[in-house]
Amino acid sequence: MATTRKLLTLAMVRQGENILLGFKKKGFGQGKWNGFGGKVEMGETICQATIRELEEESGLIAKAMDKVAILEFEFLNDPVILEVHVYDIVKYEGEPIESDEMVPQWFPVNDIPYEKMWLDDLIWYPEYLKGSKFKAYFLYEGFDKILKHSISPVQELPL
Ligand SMILES: Nc1ncnc2c1[nH]c(=O)n2[C@H]1C[C@H](O)[C@@H](COP(=O)(O)OP(=O)(O)OP(=O)(O)O)O1
C-alpha cells in the first residue's frame, strides 16, 4: 500500500508548572484535550502554520518557539501517515480565549487530564515535560488502541 504524508502542527504552551490545553469542540479529536494545531496549508511553512493555528485556536500570538518533537501516526489499513511537528512556545502575547474549535484551560503539569486525551500523549508528554527533543512513532488500530510505538531522543530536529 503506497503511503502519503499529511503535515500537522502542535503548539505546546507552558508557564512554569502549568500547561495550557484546549478542549476540542469539533472535528478530528473532538472531546479530547490537546495542544493547539492543525494542518499545514499549501504555500505555508510549518512555522507559519504553527503560529496561525495557535492564534486561530487559542488567541495567543507566538513570538518565539522551539521545535521539540516530530510525531508520526499511522493507522492500520490507512495509507495516510500524520506527521505532527511539535513546538514549545517559548514566548507569546495575548490571553487564551475560546475559539470555534477549542476551549483553552490551564492545568498543573502534575494533573494533566490524560484520561481525556490521545493515548499517545501519556507516552510522549513526560519526555516533552523533561525538556527532551525526540522523534516518536505510533501505530494505532482505530483511535483507542496503540499496537506499536517507539520514541527516541535526538540532538537536533529539522526546522
Ligand atoms: N494522536 C495524537 N496525539 C496528539 N495530537 C494529535 C494526535 N493526532 C493529531 O492529529 N494530533 C493533533 C495534531 C493537530 O494539532 C491536531 C489535529 O488538527 P486538525 O484539527 O485535524 O487540523 P485543522 O487544520 O485545525 O482541522 P480543520 O480546521 O481542517 O478541521 O491534533
The ligand as an ORCA input file, in Angstrom:
! r2SCAN-3c Opt
* xyz 0 1
  N      -2.600     11.186     18.306
  C      -2.417     12.497     18.505
  N      -1.890     12.933     19.663
  C      -1.726     14.251     19.854
  N      -2.067     15.207     18.959
  C      -2.576     14.792     17.821
  C      -2.770     13.441     17.520
  N      -3.286     13.337     16.284
  C      -3.422     14.590     15.808
  O      -3.863     14.938     14.685
  N      -2.982     15.449     16.753
  C      -3.003     16.895     16.658
  C      -2.277     17.495     15.529
  C      -3.081     18.720     15.262
  O      -2.630     19.729     16.160
  C      -4.490     18.357     15.657
  C      -5.373     17.937     14.510
  O      -5.589     19.005     13.685
  P      -6.950     19.170     12.855
  O      -7.986     19.724     13.749
  O      -7.265     17.923     12.126
  O      -6.476     20.251     11.850
  P      -7.223     21.583     11.403
  O      -6.423     22.083     10.245
  O      -7.390     22.503     12.555
  O      -8.588     20.983     11.002
  P      -9.800     21.577     10.214
  O      -9.835     23.047     10.537
  O      -9.490     21.266      8.784
  O     -10.935     20.787     10.785
  O      -4.370     17.294     16.560
*
